[in-house]
Amino acid sequence: MATTATAASTPAASPSLAVGLVLATLGAVAFSGKAIIVKLAYRHGVDAVTLIMLRMLFALPFFLVMTWWASRRTPDRQPPPLTRKDVLGIVWLGVTGYYLASFLDFAGLQYITASLERLILYLNPTLVLLLGLVLFGRRIGRRQAMGMAISYAGVLLVFGHEVTLQGADVALGAVLVFLSAVSYALYLFYSGEMVQRLGSMRLVGLATSVACLLCIAQFVILRPLDTAFAVAPEVIWLSVLNATLCTVVPVMMVMMAIERIGSGLAAQVGMVGPMSTMIMGVLVLGEPFTAWLVGGTVLVIAGVFVCSRASSYTRPA
């Protein structure tokens, strides 16, 4: 499996390019479906701690298999052994990139629409740029600053409209999801070196397995064990769907897409994510379809496109 860092930055010729574009598109749409499924599950009275535990419980076997597959030794490939530094790094990435980011996201979705959630999460590349500025003094170019301003204007447009319709709880939900985006940006910011050393599939498998165990442990600490499956049957099936179709499958699709078309083009194709969330939110959840939402989505996508032309990044989960 080629890593994100070593994947070709120039798209390969015809068949591989076409397959990569399809995989990147399907992966982005599948990722976007997570918010829709979470919102549907909340209609059955489940709380965020239980819901994310179920998602991670059902996803854990797949990530363990992914880790085993990427770590196996073959005559042609000898994965490097894990050092103490690797283990600490994996735990850190599991906490920031998948555990904390996922829990804050699930908690925030209790208060805001799926469309606003996806727009906030889509700010990840701008947050990576800001982290570079704050932590290492890396200069943000004029074009990047312009793209960031456009993106944040789009989020504020949709946020302001939702506040007038649903009240102050929207602010709490938006803050939680924004903190989720910051947490995932930390993962993206610090994962580059480890991706080069361990490979993308191995690192994702290890980090997500850590996150799964943390989410399960969180439930054990905060909730009685006998309530783990004391939820509506619909919640169980929605969690299975979330764990497979909206978590494991898109992770694999995006990694395979990056192998074929490079991370830059895969990220640009991922711009269909906010649009697909908006459409599914309207059709499945009955969320309002307004000019404010359309305008904000266009601004966010345009701003991120401007930023991504100057810097490449990995798509959020």
N, C-alpha and C positions, 0 to 999 in steps of 0.2 A: 504494500500500500504506500503510494507516494504521500509525502507530507504536504501540509498547506504551504510551507515555505518553499518547498522544492517543486511544487506543481508548476507546470508551464504557465508563464504569464501571457504567452501568445497562444490563442486558440489553435487547436490541432485542425487538420483538414477534415472536410465534409462529414463523413459518418460520425466521427467522434465528436465533432462540434455540435451536430444536430442532437445526438444522444445527451451530451452535456447540457445543452440548453433545455431540453425536456426535463431532465433530472432536476436541474436547478429550479425550474418553474414549479414542478410538482412538489419539490421540497419546501419551497417558500409558501405555497398554498397550504400544505399539510401543517407546517409550523403555525400558520395563521389560524387554523382550525382549533388550536388549543384553547384560545380565549372563548370561542363559541361553546365548546364542550363544558368548560368550567362554569360559564354563565348558566347553561342548561342544568348542570348538577346543583347549583345553588338554589334552584327553584324547588328542590326536594328537601330543603332544610338542613343540608350538611354544612359543617364549618370548614374553614380553610385548613386547619391542622389535620383533620381526618381526610379531607379530599386529596391533599398533596401526599399524604402517607399512602393512600391507595394507588395513586398514580405511580409513585416510586416503587412500591411493593411489586406491582405488576411489571414494571420496566426493568427491575434489577436483574432477573435471569438473563435477559437479552444483553444487558451491558456486561455481565460476567462472561458470557460466551464471546462477546466482542473482544474483551480484554484477553481471554485465553487465545483466541484466534490470532490477534495481533502480536501476542507475546511468544508464540510457539517458534521453535527453532527448526529450520529446514537447511538442507545443504546449500541453498542459495541465499539464505538470510539468517543472520545471527543478531537478534535484538540485544541491545546492551543491557546488562543487569542493572537493577534499580539501586542507586546509591542512597545514602541517608538524605542527601540534599534533594534527590528526586522524590523521595517519599514525602518529605515536608512540603515540597512544591505541589505535589499532587493533592495533598490534604488542603492546602491553601486554595488551590484552584477549584477543588470540589466544594469548598465552603462558599467561596465568592461567586463562582460561575454558575453553579447549579443548585446548591442548597438555598443560600440566602436569596439569590436572584429569583428562584422559583417561588419560594414562600412569600416574599414581598409582593410578587406579581399576583399570586393567587389571592392574597389578602386584599390587594387593591381592587381586584375585579369585583369585589362585593359592592363597590361604591360607584364605579364608572362603567361606561359602555365599552364593549369589546373594541370598537373602532378607536376610541381615544387611547385605550391601553396599547394598541398596536402602534399608534403614532408616537407615543412616548417611548416605547421600546425601540422604535426605529431611529431614535436619536443617538444610538450607540456610537457610530463613527465620530460624531461631534464630541461626545464625552471622552472618547479615547484621545482626541486632539487636546481637549482641556486638561486631561490628566498629564499628558506630555508637557504641557505648559507649566502646570502647577508643580509637578514632581521633579522635572528635569530642565525646566526653562526652555523647552523647545518652542521655537517661534511659530506662530500661526500665521500663515500667509494671508494676503488680502482676499484672495479668491476663497480660501477656506472660511475666513471670517464672514464673508458675504453669504456663503452657503449656510453657515450656522445660523446667521440672523434670519434668513428666510425660513429655515426649518422651525426655529423656536417661535417665530411669528405664526406659523401654521398651527402648532400645538396650542398656543395661547388663544387663537381664534376659536378652535373647537372647545377648548376648556372653558372659555368665557361663556360660550353659548350653553354648555351643559350646566354650568353653575346657575344660570338664570332659570333653567328648567327643573333641576333636581335639588338645588340647595347646597349647603356647605359641605355635606358629606363627599361631594365630588372633589373638593380640595384634598381631603384626607386620602381618598383613593388615588388621586393623581400624584401626591407626594410618595405614597407607598410604591407605586409603579415606577416613578422616577428613580427612587432609591434602588429598585430592582435593576433598572438600566445602568445605574452607576456601578452596582455590584458586578454586573456582567462585563461592563467596560474594564473593570479592574482585572477580570479574568483574561479578556482579550489582550490587555496591555502587558501582562506578565507571562502569557503562555507561549510567546514566540520562540524563545530559546528552548523550552522543553519540547515543543512540537518538533523542532529540528533534531533534537536528540532522541526522542522516543517514538516519533511518528504520530500523525493525527489520530488514527484509529485507536492506538494503544492508549494515548493520553486521554482521549474522550472516554474510552471505556473505564479507565481507572478513576478519573475524576467524577464521572457520573455515578459510578458504583459507591464512591465515598458519599456523595450527596444523597443517594438512595438510603444508605444506612443511617445517615444523620436525620433524614425525614422520618424514618421508622422509629429511631430512638426518641425523637421529639414527641411523637405520638405516645410512646410508652411512658414517657415522663409526665406528660400533660393530661392524658386521657386514660380512663379505665380500659384494660385490655378487652373486656367483654363487649365494648362498644365499637370495636374495629370494623365489624361487618353488620352492626345494628343500624343499617341505613337502608333507604329505599333500594329495591333491585335495580332501578334505573341508574342510581349512582354507581353501582358496581360495574355495570356494562359501560357506562360513560367513562369510567376510570380505565377500564381495559382498552377502550378505544383511544383514550388520551395517551396511555402509555405506549401503545403500539403505533397507530396511524399518525399521531401528532407528536411523538417523541422519538422513538427508535427509528422508524422508517424515514422521516425527513433527515435525521442525523446522517444516516447512511447515504441517502440520495444526494445531499449537499456535498459530502466528502467525495463521492464518486464523480459529481459534477466538477468539483475543483480539480480533480485529476485530469479531466478532459479539456476544460476550458479556462482553467486558472481562477484564482480567488477573486481577481478584479472583476472579470466578466460575470462570475457567479454572483457576486455582490450586487451588480447592476441588475441582473435578472431578478434578484430577490426583491426588487422594488415593486413587484406585483403583490407582495405580502400585504401592505396596508390596503390596497384596493380590494383584494379578495376578502380581507376581514370586514371591510365596510359592506361589501355586497352580502356576505353571509350573515352579518349582524342584522341587516335589514330584512333579508328573506327568512332566516331561521329564528332570530330572536325578536323580530318586530321592532328593532330600534329605529328611531326616526331618521329619515333620509332628507337632509336639508342642504341648502346652498352653503351654509357655514361648514358642514362636514366635508362637502366636496372641495370647497375652497381651501380648507385647512389641509386636507390630504394632498392636494396638488402642491401646495407650498412646501410641505414636509418632504415629499418625494423629490421636488425640484432642488431643494436645499441640500439634501443628502447626495443627490446626483452631482451637484457642484463640488461638494467635499470629496466624494469618492473618485472624482477625476484627478485629484491631486494626491490621494493616499488610498491604499488598499486596506481592507479589513475583512474579518470573518463574520459571517451572518450570525445574528443572535438566535437563540433557541426559544 
